């Protein structure tokens, strides 16, 4: 017997996880267009792989008359779920702000805090099995292994809560990760044989523990964004991704640094990816393209 789809709340998830569910307003997909991307006059802050911070100025323009915002009572059922995983040394609240600022149509965003605090930094968290210090550069290596956290996220967040309890299908779930969080969302897509809505990783490749190739390849579409000289998203990392997934898109910034997008041009491929992969209760709007499964 299938479960009726409903809006997830924080109380639906195991108490071992700290997370937020947002926003409480949803837009209908047919009113969402590529030129809805605008610059915000206040920054969203997120940490990089090494724990440094940067800013991204992105949002939808709430003054646009075609953006039809609807109040979301507890009974409303958003069509899509976007799971957000922060980077190494960060926490979930900045990414909750990102989900609210993007205001994706018919989409609820779940921002999750990594389960382990960094040593001597109680307010900073990481996803890895271990904390590995890279003495050559004097920072923490984000590739700390994810054999513990990935099965927990798949079972606790995706399978037991979003699918079984809240009635979502894997195709209605999208994942977005930054830095180390990007490694985790890619690992989740590898671990799940069923096709997800899509996975976006900013500055994070597949971890070293992931298989070098898969046959058959995973069907979940992937978008990876990175700086022009990324030390993580290298040509070797790109080839590995293409050997594991059927559909992989790369977006290289015209600048160095694996940070979150800083401009409309850098954010545009992400919004295009959402436009192609988000599902709509009203059907596929004119001009949208569905990636083949």
C-alpha positions in Angstrom: 0.0 0.0 0.0 1.5 3.3 -1.1 1.9 6.3 1.3 0.1 9.5 0.4 2.7 12.2 -0.4 2.9 15.0 2.2 5.2 17.8 3.3 8.0 16.5 5.6 8.6 18.1 8.9 11.6 18.0 11.2 9.8 15.7 13.5 9.5 13.0 10.8 13.3 12.5 10.9 15.3 10.5 13.5 16.4 12.7 16.4 20.0 11.8 15.7 19.9 14.3 12.8 19.9 18.1 13.1 18.2 19.6 10.0 15.8 22.3 8.8 12.9 22.0 6.3 12.2 25.1 4.2 10.6 27.2 2.7 7.0 27.5 3.7 6.1 29.1 0.4 6.1 27.3 -2.9 5.9 28.5 -6.5 4.2 26.7 -9.4 6.7 25.5 -12.0 5.0 27.0 -15.2 5.8 30.5 -13.9 9.6 29.7 -13.5 11.7 31.0 -16.3 15.5 31.2 -17.0 15.4 35.0 -16.8 14.1 34.9 -13.2 17.7 34.7 -12.0 18.7 38.0 -10.3 21.4 39.3 -8.0 20.7 39.7 -4.3 22.1 42.7 -2.3 23.1 40.5 0.6 25.3 37.4 0.6 24.8 33.8 1.3 27.9 32.4 3.0 29.2 28.9 2.7 32.5 27.3 3.5 34.9 25.8 1.0 36.6 22.4 1.2 39.3 23.8 3.4 36.9 25.5 5.8 37.3 29.1 4.4 34.2 31.1 3.7 33.0 32.8 0.6 29.9 34.5 -0.7 27.3 33.9 -3.4 24.8 36.5 -4.4 21.8 34.6 -5.8 18.0 34.6 -5.5 14.8 34.9 -7.4 13.4 38.4 -7.7 10.2 38.4 -5.5 9.0 41.6 -7.3 8.5 39.7 -10.6 4.7 39.6 -11.1 4.8 36.1 -12.7 6.3 34.5 -9.6 3.1 33.0 -8.1 3.9 32.4 -4.4 1.4 30.2 -2.5 1.1 29.8 1.3 2.0 26.3 2.3 -0.4 24.9 5.0 0.7 21.6 6.7 -1.4 19.6 4.2 0.4 21.0 1.1 2.5 18.5 -0.8 5.5 19.9 -2.6 6.3 17.9 -5.7 10.1 17.9 -5.2 12.5 17.6 -2.3 16.0 19.2 -2.4 18.5 17.8 0.1 21.3 20.3 0.9 24.7 19.2 2.4 27.1 21.8 3.5 30.9 21.8 3.2 33.7 20.8 5.5 33.8 23.1 8.6 30.4 24.6 8.1 26.9 23.8 9.5 23.4 23.4 8.0 21.9 26.9 8.7 23.7 28.8 5.9 22.5 26.1 3.4 19.0 26.4 4.7 19.2 30.1 3.8 20.4 29.1 0.3 17.3 26.9 -0.1 15.0 29.7 0.9 16.8 32.2 -1.4 16.5 30.0 -4.5 12.8 29.6 -3.9 12.6 26.7 -6.3 9.1 25.9 -7.6 7.1 23.2 -5.9 10.1 22.2 -3.8 10.8 21.8 -0.1 14.5 22.1 0.9 16.0 20.0 3.7 19.4 21.2 5.0 21.2 18.7 7.1 24.0 19.2 9.6 27.0 16.8 9.4 27.0 14.5 12.4 30.6 15.0 13.6 32.2 18.2 15.0 35.7 19.2 14.0 38.3 18.8 16.7 38.5 22.0 18.8 35.8 23.6 16.7 32.4 22.8 18.3 30.4 24.9 15.8 32.1 23.4 12.7 31.1 19.9 11.3 32.3 17.3 8.9 30.9 14.3 7.0 34.0 12.0 7.0 34.7 8.8 8.8 38.0 10.4 9.9 39.6 13.8 10.1 42.8 13.7 8.0 45.2 16.6 8.1 47.1 17.3 4.9 50.5 18.6 6.1 51.5 19.7 2.6 48.9 22.4 2.5 48.1 22.7 6.2 44.4 22.0 5.9 42.0 19.1 6.5 41.7 16.7 3.6 37.9 16.6 2.7 38.3 13.0 1.4 38.0 11.4 4.8 35.9 8.4 3.8 32.1 8.2 3.9 31.3 4.6 4.6 29.5 5.5 7.8 27.5 8.6 6.9 26.3 7.6 3.4 24.3 4.5 4.5 22.8 6.5 7.4 21.7 9.3 5.1 20.2 6.9 2.6 18.3 4.9 5.2 17.3 7.6 7.7 16.6 10.5 5.4 15.8 9.1 2.0 14.4 5.6 2.4 12.7 5.5 5.8 11.5 9.1 5.9 11.1 10.7 2.5 10.1 7.6 0.6 8.3 5.4 3.1 6.9 7.9 5.6 6.3 11.0 3.3 5.4 9.2 0.1 8.1 10.5 -2.3 9.6 8.7 -5.2 13.4 8.7 -5.8 12.9 10.6 -9.0 11.4 13.5 -7.0 14.5 13.9 -4.8 17.4 16.1 -5.8 20.7 16.5 -3.9 23.0 19.5 -3.7 26.4 19.4 -1.9 29.3 21.8 -1.5 32.9 20.6 -1.2 32.9 17.6 1.2 29.1 17.7 1.0 29.4 17.3 -2.8 31.5 14.2 -2.3 28.7 12.8 -0.1 25.8 13.5 -2.4 27.7 11.9 -5.3 28.4 8.9 -3.0 24.7 8.7 -2.3 23.8 8.6 -6.0 26.3 5.8 -6.5 24.9 3.8 -3.6 21.3 4.0 -4.9 20.5 2.0 -8.0 17.2 3.9 -8.6 17.4 7.1 -10.5 17.2 10.3 -8.4 16.0 13.6 -9.7 19.6 14.8 -10.0 22.7 15.6 -8.0 24.7 18.9 -8.0 28.2 19.0 -6.5 30.1 22.3 -6.2 33.8 21.6 -5.8 33.5 18.0 -4.8 34.4 14.9 -6.9 33.7 11.3 -6.2 35.8 10.2 -3.2 38.7 7.9 -3.6 36.8 5.0 -2.1 34.2 5.1 -4.8 34.4 2.5 -7.6 36.5 3.6 -10.6 33.6 2.5 -13.0 30.2 0.9 -12.9 28.4 -1.4 -15.3 25.6 -0.5 -15.8 26.3 3.1 -15.0 24.0 5.0 -12.6 21.2 6.8 -14.3 21.0 9.8 -11.9 22.0 13.0 -13.9 25.0 14.8 -12.4 26.2 18.4 -12.5 29.6 19.3 -11.1 30.8 22.9 -10.8 34.3 23.9 -10.0 37.0 26.5 -10.5 39.2 26.6 -13.5 42.2 25.2 -11.7 40.4 22.9 -9.2 42.7 20.6 -7.3 39.8 18.3 -6.7 37.7 18.2 -9.9 40.6 17.2 -12.1 40.5 15.6 -15.5 41.0 12.2 -13.7 38.1 13.0 -11.5 36.0 13.9 -14.5 36.8 10.7 -16.2 35.9 8.7 -13.1 32.5 10.5 -12.9 31.8 9.7 -16.6 32.7 6.0 -16.0 30.2 5.8 -13.1 27.2 7.9 -14.3 25.4 8.0 -17.6 24.8 11.7 -17.7 27.5 14.1 -16.3 27.7 17.8 -17.0 30.7 20.0 -15.9 30.6 23.7 -15.3 34.1 25.3 -15.0 34.2 28.8 -13.7 36.3 31.3 -15.6 38.3 31.9 -12.5 40.2 29.9 -9.9 38.7 28.6 -6.7 36.2 25.9 -5.8 33.8 28.3 -4.1 30.0 28.6 -4.4 28.9 30.6 -7.5 29.6 34.3 -7.3 27.8 35.6 -10.4 24.7 35.0 -12.6 26.9 33.3 -15.2 28.2 30.8 -12.6 24.8 30.1 -11.2 23.0 29.8 -14.5 24.0 26.2 -15.3 22.7 25.2 -11.8 19.3 26.8 -12.4 19.1 25.3 -15.9 19.8 21.9 -14.4 16.9 22.5 -11.9 14.6 23.6 -14.7 15.3 20.3 -16.6 14.9 18.0 -13.6 12.3 19.4 -11.2 9.0 17.7 -11.6 5.7 19.7 -11.7 2.2 18.8 -10.6 1.0 20.7 -13.7 3.2 18.8 -16.1 6.3 19.8 -18.0 6.1 23.5 -19.0 6.8 24.7 -22.5 10.5 25.0 -23.3 11.6 22.5 -20.6 13.8 19.6 -21.5 13.7 16.2 -19.7 17.0 14.4 -19.6 16.6 10.9 -20.8 16.6 8.2 -18.1 
